[in-house]
Amino acid sequence: MAAIALVAGTVGGPTAAAERDHGLPLGPRGLPETRTVETLQPGVTLTTIVRGEADPADGWTVEVAVPGGGNNPDPDAPPTAIADRAHADALADALSGKGFVTRVEEVTTPAVADFAGGTLGFRVRIGLDADKAAANTLLARVRAAGFTASTVFTGWDGASTDRGPWRVQVLTIDPEKFRGDLAGDFGPDIERRETTSALARARNATAGVNAGFFVLDPAAGAPGDPAGLGVYDGQLRSEATNGRPVFTFTADARHAGVNRYSWTGELRGGRTTLTLDGINRVPGLIRNCGGTHDDLPTSHPLHDTTCTDPDELVAFTADYGASTPAGPGVEAVLDRQGRVTEVRETRGGALPAGARSVQGTGTEAAALRAIAKPGARLAVSGHLTDGQGRPAHSPQMAVNGGPELVRDGRPHVTPQADGMVRPGDPSFYYGWAAKRNPRTIAGVDGHGRIMLTTVDGRAVDSLGLSIAESAAVADSLGMENAVNLDGGGSTTMVVDGKVINRPSDAAGERPVGDAILVLP
């Protein structure tokens, strides 16, 4: 690999837009910024950008949950951190009564394309120290007094005055020079998670990044199952979170973009047509919602929420896993020609190579049983529609994401449409979108070059980005269209089989649902 060290203002190509703006749009102008560009293979470069410097104004503080913490097992789930002024003041008074000196801070967020922003709520904090150990000592006292709290670094708040630092890495694939393959990959099967580095090594990939959102908690489905559309080598393996953006691309990298799809599936037997609810997921559990009209609490996208529906028909392919989900209901196993070879009165079991099955639960179990007679032929089908409800061709590759960040060369952030704004729960938007976190971004620039970007976060040597900052960075890098992929502890970039960024989970690299791989 050839490496060239550069400073902002001296690089051409995909970073030209950023340089015209005197570097990345993070912190005050004039911050130090370095860029190193490496050629990984013909048509593929890696740009590493380090911007800013440690800011003495930032430090560690104790943030106290208002009124209490959550119990979500997802390590990326934000705590209940903010509330209205009255409840925040009441908490501050209670802390003061225990001898703590508190401050109540108003939390604001900028307006974006479909969310007005403004005041989200108020948070309660205690202390500010450059030393995390000192903050942890204070934290122990706060917890001993009966409060739910955590230590946070104030540089993660998202203030525009912060001086950094930030660490950004960009894979750029130029289709005019690229002669390899670009692949979406979920590993040996859908239901199990693998690390991005393991997926890359299995394909001898030159480079790769983590891709879409996925099920993490077994209570929400099968860990590893993409929580949204997944299309790999032209095969649809996970249904759309209806209307949410996805990143689509072709193996030759000549066509890529951000699109929105909905999905409709059908099961036909004789003169009977039944509606399918999903593909390759545990029946009754719809992660990130956005399913059929009878799902609860909503059929609209709702991020990091598992909607439910007791009455479902879900189709499975042999690459789902070693066994289909087990439980009450009916399962019809179909051969390659769609002939019913077995009817299981309890769901779950292995599928022969090339076979598929359909599972029915609740009232749909009886509907499936009525047409799934041994020897009968059943036809499983599905189709995608675009944002206007028109039939759409299935992309060669698609990984799910959200929210949209850039559209037609301008920042265009859509958290409301994509389910990141929860009514009555401002703490979710605060922790997930307004605060800085590790991010993974996919986009395409005006020359058709695909750009896969990771931004480290949850650290003092790289603050991460808010969602609004993610859009600004994607725009400054020259992306004409861009979408946020899974981030937080999932954010990973791999080159030559090795992780080159700094994943934020304490345990190290997180196993994920799928990845985008650059193959030789």
ChimeraX attribute file (.defattr): number of C-alpha atoms within 10 A of each C-alpha:
attribute: neighborCount
match mode: 1-to-1
recipient: residues
	/A:1	10
	/A:2	9
	/A:3	13
	/A:4	11
	/A:5	12
	/A:6	16
	/A:7	16
	/A:8	21
	/A:9	18
	/A:10	11
	/A:11	16
	/A:12	10
	/A:13	11
	/A:14	23
	/A:15	22
	/A:16	18
	/A:17	19
	/A:18	22
	/A:19	19
	/A:20	13
	/A:21	13
	/A:22	16
	/A:23	26
	/A:24	28
	/A:25	20
	/A:26	23
	/A:27	19
	/A:28	12
	/A:29	14
	/A:30	9
	/A:31	16
	/A:32	15
	/A:33	20
	/A:34	16
	/A:35	21
	/A:36	17
	/A:37	20
	/A:38	16
	/A:39	16
	/A:40	20
	/A:41	20
	/A:42	15
	/A:43	16
	/A:44	24
	/A:45	21
	/A:46	23
	/A:47	22
	/A:48	21
	/A:49	21
	/A:50	21
	/A:51	24
	/A:52	23
	/A:53	18
	/A:54	16
	/A:55	14
	/A:56	9
	/A:57	13
	/A:58	19
	/A:59	19
	/A:60	22
	/A:61	24
	/A:62	25
	/A:63	23
	/A:64	29
	/A:65	23
	/A:66	25
	/A:67	16
	/A:68	14
	/A:69	16
	/A:70	13
	/A:71	9
	/A:72	12
	/A:73	10
	/A:74	11
	/A:75	10
	/A:76	16
	/A:77	15
	/A:78	17
	/A:79	22
	/A:80	23
	/A:81	27
	/A:82	28
	/A:83	23
	/A:84	15
	/A:85	16
	/A:86	10
	/A:87	17
	/A:88	25
	/A:89	19
	/A:90	13
	/A:91	21
	/A:92	23
	/A:93	15
	/A:94	14
	/A:95	21
	/A:96	13
	/A:97	10
	/A:98	12
	/A:99	11
	/A:100	17
	/A:101	13
	/A:102	20
	/A:103	16
	/A:104	15
	/A:105	14
	/A:106	16
	/A:107	16
	/A:108	16
	/A:109	21
	/A:110	11
	/A:111	12
	/A:112	18
	/A:113	15
	/A:114	13
	/A:115	15
	/A:116	11
	/A:117	13
	/A:118	11
	/A:119	13
	/A:120	19
	/A:121	20
	/A:122	23
	/A:123	26
	/A:124	25
	/A:125	23
	/A:126	22
	/A:127	18
	/A:128	20
	/A:129	16
	/A:130	14
	/A:131	11
	/A:132	16
	/A:133	12
	/A:134	14
	/A:135	22
	/A:136	18
	/A:137	12
	/A:138	20
	/A:139	23
	/A:140	15
	/A:141	12
	/A:142	22
	/A:143	13
	/A:144	10
	/A:145	12
	/A:146	10
	/A:147	20
	/A:148	20
	/A:149	23
	/A:150	21
	/A:151	22
	/A:152	20
	/A:153	21
	/A:154	20
	/A:155	27
	/A:156	25
	/A:157	21
	/A:158	23
	/A:159	16
	/A:160	13
	/A:161	13
	/A:162	22
	/A:163	23
	/A:164	26
	/A:165	24
	/A:166	25
	/A:167	23
	/A:168	23
	/A:169	23
	/A:170	24
	/A:171	27
	/A:172	23
	/A:173	26
	/A:174	23
	/A:175	19
	/A:176	14
	/A:177	11
	/A:178	19
	/A:179	17
	/A:180	20
	/A:181	14
	/A:182	23
	/A:183	24
	/A:184	27
	/A:185	25
	/A:186	28
	/A:187	23
	/A:188	15
	/A:189	17
	/A:190	26
	/A:191	27
	/A:192	20
	/A:193	24
	/A:194	21
	/A:195	20
	/A:196	34
	/A:197	27
	/A:198	15
	/A:199	27
	/A:200	27
	/A:201	19
	/A:202	12
	/A:203	16
	/A:204	15
	/A:205	23
	/A:206	20
	/A:207	29
	/A:208	29
	/A:209	29
	/A:210	32
	/A:211	33
	/A:212	29
	/A:213	27
	/A:214	26
	/A:215	27
	/A:216	24
	/A:217	13
	/A:218	10
	/A:219	12
	/A:220	22
	/A:221	22
	/A:222	24
	/A:223	21
	/A:224	25
	/A:225	30
	/A:226	31
	/A:227	30
	/A:228	30
	/A:229	28
	/A:230	28
	/A:231	22
	/A:232	20
	/A:233	14
	/A:234	14
	/A:235	13
	/A:236	21
	/A:237	24
	/A:238	26
	/A:239	28
	/A:240	29
	/A:241	31
	/A:242	26
	/A:243	23
	/A:244	27
	/A:245	32
	/A:246	30
	/A:247	30
	/A:248	24
	/A:249	23
	/A:250	20
	/A:251	21
	/A:252	17
	/A:253	22
	/A:254	16
	/A:255	16
	/A:256	24
	/A:257	22
	/A:258	25
	/A:259	20
	/A:260	21
	/A:261	24
	/A:262	24
	/A:263	24
	/A:264	18
	/A:265	19
	/A:266	19
	/A:267	20
	/A:268	16
	/A:269	19
	/A:270	10
	/A:271	6
	/A:272	11
	/A:273	15
	/A:274	16
	/A:275	18
	/A:276	24
	/A:277	26
	/A:278	28
	/A:279	23
	/A:280	26
	/A:281	30
	/A:282	25
	/A:283	26
	/A:284	24
	/A:285	22
	/A:286	27
	/A:287	29
	/A:288	27
	/A:289	27
	/A:290	27
	/A:291	28
	/A:292	21
	/A:293	12
	/A:294	14
	/A:295	22
	/A:296	18
	/A:297	14
	/A:298	16
	/A:299	19
	/A:300	22
	/A:301	23
	/A:302	23
	/A:303	23
	/A:304	22
	/A:305	17
	/A:306	22
	/A:307	22
	/A:308	21
	/A:309	19
	/A:310	16
	/A:311	17
	/A:312	26
	/A:313	28
	/A:314	24
	/A:315	29
	/A:316	25
	/A:317	20
	/A:318	19
	/A:319	21
	/A:320	24
	/A:321	19
	/A:322	16
	/A:323	14
	/A:324	26
	/A:325	22
	/A:326	15
	/A:327	15
	/A:328	15
	/A:329	23
	/A:330	26
	/A:331	31
	/A:332	25
	/A:333	26
	/A:334	29
	/A:335	19
	/A:336	11
	/A:337	11
	/A:338	18
	/A:339	19
	/A:340	21
	/A:341	17
	/A:342	16
	/A:343	20
	/A:344	14
	/A:345	16
	/A:346	14
	/A:347	20
	/A:348	18
	/A:349	15
	/A:350	16
	/A:351	21
	/A:352	14
	/A:353	11
	/A:354	12
	/A:355	19
	/A:356	23
	/A:357	25
	/A:358	26
	/A:359	32
	/A:360	29
	/A:361	23
	/A:362	17
	/A:363	13
	/A:364	21
	/A:365	19
	/A:366	14
	/A:367	17
	/A:368	23
	/A:369	18
	/A:370	11
	/A:371	21
	/A:372	24
	/A:373	17
	/A:374	14
	/A:375	13
	/A:376	14
	/A:377	19
	/A:378	24
	/A:379	14
	/A:380	20
	/A:381	13
	/A:382	15
	/A:383	16
	/A:384	22
	/A:385	18
	/A:386	16
	/A:387	16
	/A:388	11
	/A:389	12
	/A:390	11
	/A:391	14
	/A:392	15
	/A:393	10
	/A:394	16
	/A:395	21
	/A:396	19
	/A:397	25
	/A:398	32
	/A:399	30
	/A:400	32
	/A:401	28
	/A:402	25
	/A:403	26
	/A:404	29
	/A:405	33
	/A:406	27
	/A:407	19
	/A:408	13
	/A:409	17
	/A:410	18
	/A:411	25
	/A:412	22
	/A:413	27
	/A:414	23
	/A:415	23
	/A:416	18
	/A:417	20
	/A:418	24
	/A:419	22
	/A:420	21
	/A:421	21
	/A:422	15
	/A:423	10
	/A:424	8
	/A:425	14
	/A:426	19
	/A:427	24
	/A:428	22
	/A:429	20
	/A:430	24
	/A:431	21
	/A:432	21
	/A:433	21
	/A:434	24
	/A:435	23
	/A:436	28
	/A:437	30
	/A:438	28
	/A:439	25
	/A:440	29
	/A:441	29
	/A:442	30
	/A:443	29
	/A:444	29
	/A:445	24
	/A:446	13
	/A:447	14
	/A:448	19
	/A:449	27
	/A:450	28
	/A:451	25
	/A:452	25
	/A:453	27
	/A:454	27
	/A:455	28
	/A:456	29
	/A:457	27
	/A:458	22
	/A:459	19
	/A:460	20
	/A:461	16
	/A:462	26
	/A:463	28
	/A:464	30
	/A:465	27
	/A:466	24
	/A:467	26
	/A:468	21
	/A:469	22
	/A:470	29
	/A:471	28
	/A:472	23
	/A:473	24
	/A:474	32
	/A:475	27
	/A:476	25
	/A:477	24
	/A:478	25
	/A:479	32
	/A:480	24
	/A:481	28
	/A:482	37
	/A:483	31
	/A:484	28
	/A:485	29
	/A:486	23
	/A:487	26
	/A:488	25
	/A:489	25
	/A:490	28
	/A:491	30
	/A:492	33
	/A:493	31
	/A:494	23
	/A:495	21
	/A:496	15
	/A:497	20
	/A:498	16
	/A:499	17
	/A:500	14
	/A:501	19
	/A:502	21
	/A:503	25
	/A:504	21
	/A:505	15
	/A:506	8
	/A:507	8
	/A:508	11
	/A:509	20
	/A:510	21
	/A:511	21
	/A:512	30
	/A:513	30
	/A:514	29
	/A:515	25
	/A:516	27
	/A:517	29
	/A:518	28
	/A:519	18
	/A:520	17
